[in-house]
Amino acid sequence: MNKQLITGIHHVTALADDAQKNVDFYTGILGLRMVKKTVNFDAPDVYHLYYGNETGSPGTIMTFFPFQGMMKGRHGKGQMTATSFSVPDTSLDYWLKRLKKFGIQHTAPQQRFDDELFIYFEDIHGLGLELVFNKEDQRPGFTYGQTPMEHAVKGFHGVALTEEGYERTAALLLQGMDHQLVKEKGNRYRMSASGVPGDFVDIIHSPQDSRGLGGSGTIHHLAFATPDDDTQLLVRDKLLSKGFNVTPVLDRQYFHSIYFREPGGILFEVATNPPGFAIDEHPAHLGEALKLPPWQEASRATIEKGLQPIQVNTDKFMD
């Protein structure tokens, strides 16, 4: 029996504008934990902020590159257009009231696949988000205390890719990345490597849409999880054999990464689960200090001077 090389979603990385507003939205309004405060390894004058559950488990990690003053992007085909978070099925009224309290516009509750209840809204910079209310997700939630544990976000529910055509992207996921087709209705095709909330990848066939433009409020890339370095190399070989232009393995400190573009143009990453976020901070203090890769430590003073000061201040978001 072949070993499963891709086990689900690892993280989602997006582009934003003001860093403090980003922190306030994700740690404050949504109640995620900041699990790492570091810099973009390819542009160290920009933060790389990681949010997730208590330990930063794969399938919960939302990350951002906040470029101060970045122009707003445009949602459209050739992009990942929605990131869905999983919350308990009993939490609808709570979250409707909470979003209203903080002035976050949202849709009325909607049904998908006949049995999936969700609401759509956007973050402070226009990124497309959803809350999916379900009882299948057994993961514990995380909260700094500003939301009750029984209503806390558990991690991702899934993501949506808006595509010109769905066949080649579906073939990549099904034949090259260990996914199965688990649901389909209309122009939406749901794939998953695990079959459980946190790992759903929906392909939306929408050729009539305008092409998306990158910028603040858009997704930079979608990362899939692989168990270790050895499985990552097997994934890389498999993708190369199918004609994809895959980068060499890159050290991202908390995981190792390879990147390539799927047939619709969306940037995909395959990231290892280890070593994780506790290699340079105690689990009780994740995200508290600015962490730099070893090759940037000599420039710490310059880097810190150029970064906008940010802080996690959840008190003003208490219920």
C-alpha positions in Angstrom: 0.0 0.0 0.0 1.4 3.4 -1.0 2.1 5.8 1.8 0.0 9.0 1.9 2.4 11.8 1.1 0.0 14.7 1.4 -2.1 14.6 4.6 -4.2 17.8 4.4 -3.8 21.6 4.6 -0.8 22.9 6.4 -1.3 26.7 6.3 -2.7 29.6 4.3 -0.6 32.8 3.6 -2.2 36.1 2.7 -1.2 39.7 2.0 -2.3 42.6 4.2 -1.7 46.3 4.7 -1.4 47.6 8.3 0.2 45.0 10.7 -1.5 46.2 13.9 -4.9 46.1 12.3 -4.1 42.6 11.1 -3.1 41.5 14.6 -6.3 43.1 16.1 -8.6 41.3 13.7 -7.1 37.8 14.0 -6.1 37.7 17.7 -8.9 40.0 18.8 -12.1 39.5 16.8 -11.5 35.9 15.7 -9.5 35.0 18.9 -6.7 33.0 17.2 -3.4 32.7 18.9 -0.3 34.5 17.5 2.0 31.6 17.4 5.0 33.2 15.7 6.2 36.8 15.0 9.0 36.7 12.5 9.9 38.3 9.1 9.4 37.4 5.5 12.6 35.5 4.9 12.8 36.9 1.3 12.0 40.5 2.4 13.1 40.9 6.1 11.8 44.5 6.3 8.2 42.9 6.3 6.7 40.9 9.1 5.6 37.3 8.7 2.8 36.8 11.3 1.4 33.4 12.1 -2.0 32.7 13.8 -3.4 29.4 14.8 -4.5 27.2 17.7 -2.6 26.8 21.0 0.3 24.9 19.4 0.1 26.1 15.8 -1.0 22.7 14.5 -1.1 22.2 10.7 -4.6 22.9 9.5 -5.0 25.9 11.8 -2.3 28.2 10.7 -3.2 31.5 8.9 -0.2 33.7 8.1 0.3 37.2 6.7 2.8 39.4 5.0 1.6 42.9 6.0 3.1 45.4 3.6 2.3 48.9 4.9 0.5 50.9 2.2 0.0 48.0 -0.2 -2.7 48.5 -2.8 -5.8 46.4 -2.4 -6.1 43.4 -4.6 -9.1 42.1 -6.5 -10.7 38.7 -5.9 -11.2 36.6 -9.0 -10.4 33.4 -10.9 -6.8 32.1 -10.7 -6.9 32.8 -6.9 -7.8 31.2 -3.7 -10.8 33.3 -2.8 -12.1 32.1 0.5 -10.6 30.7 3.7 -13.2 29.0 6.0 -12.8 28.6 9.7 -14.6 25.9 11.7 -16.7 26.7 14.7 -19.3 24.7 16.7 -22.7 24.2 15.2 -24.2 25.8 18.3 -22.3 29.1 17.8 -24.3 30.8 15.0 -26.1 33.3 17.2 -22.9 34.1 19.2 -20.8 34.8 16.1 -23.5 36.9 14.4 -23.7 39.1 17.5 -19.9 39.3 17.8 -19.3 40.3 14.2 -22.1 42.9 14.5 -20.5 44.2 17.8 -17.2 45.0 16.0 -18.8 46.3 12.8 -17.9 43.4 10.6 -20.3 43.2 7.7 -21.4 39.6 6.9 -23.9 37.7 4.8 -27.0 36.1 6.3 -26.5 32.4 7.1 -26.3 30.3 3.9 -26.4 26.6 3.1 -23.9 24.7 1.0 -24.1 21.1 -0.2 -27.5 21.1 1.5 -26.1 20.4 5.0 -23.3 23.0 5.5 -24.2 26.2 7.3 -21.9 29.2 6.9 -21.6 33.0 6.8 -19.2 35.0 4.6 -17.4 38.1 5.6 -14.1 39.9 5.0 -11.3 41.0 7.2 -10.1 44.6 7.7 -8.2 44.5 4.4 -10.9 42.7 2.3 -9.7 39.0 2.6 -12.6 36.6 2.0 -13.4 34.6 5.1 -16.1 32.2 6.2 -17.3 30.7 9.5 -18.6 27.2 9.0 -20.9 25.9 11.8 -20.5 22.1 12.2 -20.5 19.3 14.8 -18.1 17.0 13.0 -14.9 18.9 14.0 -13.5 17.3 17.2 -10.5 19.6 17.5 -10.3 21.8 20.6 -10.6 25.5 20.0 -8.4 28.3 21.2 -9.2 31.6 22.8 -7.3 34.2 24.8 -10.4 34.5 26.9 -12.3 37.1 24.9 -14.6 34.4 23.5 -16.0 31.5 25.4 -14.3 28.1 24.7 -17.6 26.6 23.5 -17.7 29.1 20.7 -13.9 29.3 19.8 -12.5 28.8 16.4 -11.1 25.3 16.0 -8.9 25.9 12.9 -9.6 25.8 9.2 -12.7 24.1 7.8 -11.3 24.4 4.2 -10.5 26.7 1.3 -12.0 27.7 -2.0 -10.1 28.0 -5.3 -11.8 29.9 -8.1 -10.7 28.6 -11.4 -11.1 29.2 -15.2 -11.4 25.4 -15.5 -11.5 22.8 -12.9 -10.3 19.6 -14.7 -6.5 20.0 -14.5 -6.5 21.3 -11.0 -8.8 18.5 -9.9 -6.5 16.0 -11.7 -3.5 17.4 -9.8 -5.1 17.0 -6.4 -6.6 13.6 -7.2 -3.7 12.0 -9.0 -0.7 13.8 -7.7 -1.6 15.0 -4.1 -3.5 12.2 -2.4 -6.9 13.9 -2.5 -10.3 12.3 -3.0 -13.5 13.9 -4.4 -15.8 13.9 -1.4 -18.7 16.2 -2.6 -19.9 18.1 -5.6 -22.8 20.3 -6.4 -23.2 22.7 -9.3 -19.9 24.3 -10.1 -18.3 23.4 -6.7 -16.1 20.3 -6.4 -14.8 19.4 -2.9 -11.5 17.5 -2.5 -9.9 16.3 0.7 -6.8 14.4 1.7 -8.2 13.4 5.1 -12.0 13.7 4.7 -12.4 15.8 7.9 -12.9 19.5 8.6 -9.6 21.4 8.3 -8.6 19.8 5.0 -11.4 20.6 2.5 -10.3 22.1 -0.8 -13.2 23.3 -3.0 -12.6 24.0 -6.6 -15.2 26.6 -8.0 -15.5 26.4 -11.8 -16.2 30.1 -12.7 -14.8 31.0 -16.1 -17.0 34.1 -16.3 -15.2 35.8 -13.4 -12.6 38.4 -13.9 -9.0 37.3 -13.2 -7.9 38.1 -9.7 -5.2 40.6 -9.0 -2.7 40.2 -6.1 -2.6 42.8 -3.4 -3.8 43.5 0.1 -6.7 41.3 1.0 -5.7 38.4 -1.3 -4.1 35.0 -0.8 -0.4 34.6 -1.5 -0.3 30.8 -1.4 -1.9 27.6 -0.1 0.3 25.1 1.7 -0.3 21.4 2.0 1.1 19.2 4.8 3.5 16.3 4.4 4.8 14.2 7.3 8.5 14.8 7.0 11.5 15.6 4.8 11.5 12.2 3.1 7.9 12.4 2.1 8.4 15.9 0.8 11.2 14.7 -1.5 8.9 12.0 -2.8 6.2 14.6 -3.4 8.7 16.8 -5.3 9.8 13.9 -7.5 6.2 13.0 -8.2 5.3 16.6 -9.2 8.4 16.9 -11.3 7.5 13.7 -13.2 4.1 15.3 -14.0 5.8 18.3 -15.5 5.4 20.9 -12.7 8.2 23.4 -12.1 9.0 22.8 -8.4 11.5 24.8 -6.4 14.3 23.2 -4.4 13.6 22.6 -0.7 13.7 25.9 1.2 14.3 26.1 5.0 11.5 28.2 6.6 12.8 27.5 10.1 9.5 26.0 11.4 9.0 23.7 8.4 10.7 23.0 5.1 8.9 24.0 1.9 8.7 23.5 -1.9 6.6 25.7 -4.2 5.0 25.3 -7.6 2.0 26.8 -9.5 -1.0 24.6 -10.1 -2.6 24.6 -13.6 -4.9 27.5 -12.8 -2.0 29.7 -11.7 -2.4 29.5 -7.9 0.8 29.2 -5.9 0.9 25.9 -4.0 3.4 24.9 -1.3 4.1 21.6 0.3 5.4 22.0 3.9 6.7 19.5 6.4 4.9 19.1 9.7 8.1 19.2 11.8 10.0 20.9 13.4 7.1 23.2 14.4 6.8 26.5 16.3 8.3 25.4 19.6 11.8 25.1 18.4 12.7 28.6 19.5 10.0 29.6 22.0 8.4 27.7 24.9 4.9 26.6 24.0 3.5 28.9 26.7 5.2 31.9 25.1 4.6 31.4 21.4 4.5 34.6 19.4 5.8 36.9 22.1 9.2 37.8 20.8 10.4 38.7 17.3 12.2 35.6 16.0 14.7 35.9 13.1 16.3 33.2 11.1 20.0 32.7 12.1 21.3 34.4 8.9 19.4 37.6 9.8 20.4 37.9 13.5 23.4 40.1 12.7 20.9 42.6 11.2 18.4 42.5 14.1 18.8 46.1 15.2 18.2 47.4 11.7 15.3 45.1 11.1 13.6 45.9 14.4 14.0 49.6 13.7 12.3 49.3 10.4 9.3 47.3 11.6 6.0 48.8 12.8 5.6 48.1 16.5 2.8 45.7 17.1 1.2 44.1 20.2 -1.5 41.6 21.0 -4.1 43.4 23.0 -7.1 41.2 23.4 -8.7 43.1 26.4 -10.6 45.4 24.1 -12.2 42.5 22.3 -13.6 40.8 25.4 -17.3 40.0 25.4 
